[in-house]
Amino acid sequence: MRQLGIYLMIFGIGAMILPLFDLQFSILAWIDNWGETVGWIIRGGMIALGLVLFLVGKPAEEEGPAEASE
């Protein structure tokens, strides 16, 4: 979960920085169809959701299969 959160945050930050250079991720080209403000809200939401997933997720060592203690 933490790794997904990190990727989502990086993708959201990239989506915020790229328009400053007149570029964008092709998969996120639809974001600005509803207006520039909504596009920025979606980008911010991506970063916020990534941060939540990062903070709530367990570290990689704990995500492995549970071992039976005998």
Buried (B, 14 or more C-beta within 10 A) or exposed (E): BBEEBBEBBEBBBBBBEBBEEEEBEEEBEEBBEEEEEEBBEBBEEBBEBBBBBBEEBEEEEEEEEEEEEE
